[in-house]
Amino acid sequence: MSSPTPDRYAVIGFPIRHSWSPFIHGLFAKQTNQSLTYSRLEVAPENLERDVNEFFESGGKGLNVTVPHKQAVALLARFRTPRAEIAGAVNTLAMQEEGLLGDNTDGAGLLTDLTHNLSLNVENARILLLGAGGAARGVLGPLLGAAPEYIEIANRNGDRATQLAHEFRLLGEVKGCGFDAISTTGTFDLILNATSASLQDTIPPIPPAVIGPTTLCYDMAYGKGDTAFTRWAKNAGAGRAETGWGMLVEQAAESFYLWRGVKPETKPVLEAVKSQK
């Protein structure tokens, strides 16, 4: 008697060769004894709707979504979770009986990494969020839900930061400004880099006065070793500087739970990822 065909999952992006998602979800599946396959699918923006529909019509069960598709793919979902609605972006698609569900696990993944893995108390924390694009939008809701003292969004285009803060104003104390207007009246407990600067090996123009010995500087980007941002943070005297590997693993665990109803242990997977990089 032949065994049933494993359920099919994948990550889509453009480009996608760099994605660690197959490695991470492969470890989750092995750990939880789930029968599935997980692959990378390079999908150009002009083919997004066609390729997503084709994947699910051919029996696919779920997709992770990365750059540059997170906002466009939200329009393809029949339903969206509240956190995906708030973010205005989707990083996880799941085929359910009622139709295609869009979710966003980025913010939950970041919050779990900060609070569980890095032992940061976000409640009453002073947070500086660098960037006002899709990455920042995806994490603002969960961060504000954790009741920080306030979040200051700083962006090269200050008007864009102000607009983003206005959109999220009902969820907590949040304001926006340009990089040149970052508050320097005291240090921040958490500085989050949600810009793409690290991918160009540069850093946003941040005044060193905002960093102190108790500041955690966190780059949502990740790569081998330090990023430009974490190197800068260490030189500027930050208490801790971390890259986004933990967020990557934790948001993947949230997706896996949505798909399979099983929450994997993330610690051994994070250790395995870090040992490979």
C-alpha positions in Angstrom: 0.0 0.0 0.0 1.5 3.3 -1.1 1.9 6.1 1.5 -0.2 9.3 0.9 1.4 12.1 -1.1 3.0 14.8 1.2 1.3 18.1 1.4 2.9 20.8 -0.7 4.2 24.2 0.6 6.6 26.8 -0.8 8.0 30.3 -0.5 7.6 32.8 -3.3 9.7 35.9 -3.9 11.8 37.6 -6.6 14.6 36.8 -6.2 14.2 33.7 -3.9 17.5 31.7 -4.1 18.7 33.2 -0.8 15.6 32.0 1.2 16.2 29.9 4.3 12.5 28.9 4.6 12.9 25.4 3.1 15.7 24.6 5.6 13.6 26.0 8.5 10.3 24.3 7.6 12.1 21.1 6.8 13.4 21.0 10.4 10.0 21.9 11.7 8.4 19.0 9.7 11.0 16.5 10.9 10.6 17.7 14.5 6.8 17.4 14.5 6.5 14.3 12.3 4.5 16.2 9.6 4.4 14.8 6.0 5.1 17.7 3.7 7.4 19.1 1.0 8.6 22.8 0.9 10.3 24.5 -2.0 11.3 27.9 -3.4 9.4 29.4 -6.3 10.8 32.4 -8.0 7.8 34.5 -9.1 8.1 37.7 -11.1 5.7 40.5 -10.1 3.9 40.3 -13.4 3.2 36.6 -12.9 2.1 36.8 -9.3 -1.6 36.2 -9.7 -1.1 33.4 -12.3 1.5 31.5 -10.3 -0.3 31.7 -7.0 -3.5 30.5 -8.5 -1.7 27.7 -10.3 0.0 26.6 -7.1 -3.3 26.2 -5.2 -5.3 24.9 -8.1 -2.7 22.1 -8.4 -3.2 21.1 -4.8 -0.7 23.3 -2.9 -1.6 23.9 0.7 0.2 27.0 1.7 2.7 29.7 0.7 5.1 32.0 2.5 5.5 35.3 0.7 8.6 37.5 0.7 9.9 40.6 -1.1 8.5 42.1 -3.2 5.0 40.5 -3.1 3.7 41.0 0.5 1.3 43.9 -0.3 0.2 42.7 -3.7 -0.5 39.2 -2.6 -2.9 40.5 0.1 -5.4 41.3 -2.7 -5.4 37.7 -3.9 -6.6 36.3 -0.5 -10.4 35.9 -0.1 -10.0 36.4 3.6 -7.4 38.2 5.8 -6.7 37.9 9.5 -7.0 41.1 11.6 -3.2 41.4 11.9 -2.8 41.1 8.1 -5.5 43.8 7.7 -3.7 46.1 10.1 -0.4 45.5 8.4 -1.8 45.9 4.9 0.5 43.1 3.9 0.5 39.2 3.8 3.4 36.9 4.3 1.5 33.6 4.6 -1.3 32.1 2.5 -3.3 29.1 3.6 -5.9 27.3 1.5 -8.9 26.6 3.8 -12.4 25.2 3.1 -13.9 28.7 2.7 -11.1 29.9 0.4 -7.7 31.4 0.5 -6.7 33.0 3.8 -4.0 35.7 4.1 -2.1 36.2 7.3 0.9 38.2 8.5 3.2 36.5 11.0 6.1 39.0 10.8 5.1 41.1 13.8 4.3 38.1 16.0 7.6 36.6 15.0 9.6 39.7 15.9 7.7 40.1 19.2 8.4 36.5 20.2 12.1 36.9 19.4 12.4 40.1 21.4 10.5 38.9 24.4 11.2 35.2 24.5 14.6 34.8 23.0 16.2 38.2 23.9 14.3 38.8 27.2 13.3 42.3 26.3 10.4 43.8 28.2 8.5 45.7 25.5 5.9 47.0 28.0 6.7 50.7 28.7 9.7 50.6 26.4 10.8 53.6 24.4 11.1 52.3 20.8 12.7 53.9 17.7 11.6 52.3 14.5 13.7 53.1 11.5 11.9 53.0 8.1 8.3 53.5 7.1 7.9 50.9 4.4 6.3 47.4 4.3 8.7 45.9 6.9 7.8 48.6 9.4 4.1 48.4 8.7 4.2 44.7 9.2 5.4 44.9 12.8 3.8 48.1 14.1 0.5 46.5 15.2 2.0 43.7 17.4 4.6 46.1 18.8 1.9 48.7 19.8 -0.2 45.8 21.2 2.6 45.0 23.7 2.0 48.5 25.3 5.4 50.3 24.9 5.7 53.8 26.3 5.7 55.1 22.7 7.1 54.3 19.3 8.9 57.0 17.2 9.0 56.1 13.5 11.9 57.8 11.7 12.3 57.8 7.9 14.3 59.5 5.2 11.0 61.0 4.0 9.5 62.4 7.2 6.1 62.9 5.8 5.8 59.1 5.1 6.7 58.4 8.7 4.1 60.9 9.9 1.5 59.3 7.7 2.3 55.8 8.9 2.1 57.0 12.6 -1.3 58.6 11.8 -2.6 55.3 10.4 -1.7 53.4 13.7 -2.5 56.2 16.1 -5.5 54.4 17.6 -3.4 51.4 18.7 -1.0 53.3 21.0 1.4 56.3 21.4 3.2 56.7 18.1 4.7 59.6 16.1 6.6 60.0 12.9 9.6 62.2 11.8 12.5 62.5 9.5 15.9 61.1 10.4 17.0 64.7 11.1 14.3 65.2 13.7 14.8 62.0 15.9 14.3 62.8 19.5 17.7 63.1 21.4 16.3 63.9 24.8 17.2 60.5 26.0 18.2 57.0 24.9 15.8 54.4 23.5 15.3 50.9 25.0 14.9 49.4 21.5 16.0 50.6 18.1 14.6 48.6 15.2 16.1 48.8 11.7 13.3 48.2 9.3 15.1 49.9 6.4 16.9 48.1 3.5 20.1 50.0 4.3 21.9 46.9 5.6 21.4 45.2 2.2 23.4 48.1 0.7 25.9 47.8 3.6 25.0 51.3 4.8 23.2 52.7 7.9 20.5 55.3 8.3 21.8 58.6 9.7 21.0 58.1 13.4 22.3 60.4 16.1 24.6 58.4 18.5 22.9 60.2 21.5 19.9 57.9 21.1 21.9 54.8 22.1 22.9 53.8 25.6 24.4 50.8 27.5 20.9 49.4 28.0 19.7 49.8 24.3 19.0 46.8 22.2 19.7 47.5 18.5 17.9 45.0 16.3 18.3 44.7 12.5 15.4 43.0 10.8 17.8 42.1 8.0 20.1 39.2 8.5 23.2 37.7 6.8 26.5 36.1 7.7 27.9 37.8 10.8 27.1 41.5 11.6 25.2 43.8 9.4 26.3 47.4 8.8 23.7 48.5 11.4 24.8 46.0 14.1 28.4 46.9 13.6 27.6 50.6 13.9 25.4 49.9 17.0 28.2 48.1 18.8 30.7 50.9 18.0 28.2 53.4 19.3 27.9 51.7 22.7 24.7 49.7 22.4 24.2 47.2 25.2 23.2 44.5 22.6 23.0 44.3 18.8 21.1 41.5 17.1 20.2 40.6 13.5 16.9 39.2 12.4 17.5 35.4 12.4 15.3 34.9 15.4 12.5 36.8 13.8 12.9 34.7 10.6 12.5 31.5 12.6 9.7 32.7 14.8 7.6 34.0 12.0 8.1 30.7 10.2 6.9 28.9 13.3 3.7 31.0 13.3 3.1 30.1 9.6 3.7 26.4 10.3 1.2 26.5 13.2 -1.4 28.1 10.9 -0.9 25.4 8.3 -0.5 22.3 10.5 -2.0 23.1 13.8 1.2 22.2 15.5 3.6 24.8 17.1 7.2 23.6 16.6 10.1 24.2 19.1 12.0 27.1 17.7 15.2 27.1 19.8 16.9 24.0 18.2 15.9 25.3 14.8 17.4 28.8 15.4 20.6 27.1 16.7 20.7 25.0 13.5 20.3 28.0 11.3 23.0 30.0 13.1 25.4 27.1 12.9 24.9 27.0 9.1 25.3 30.7 8.3 
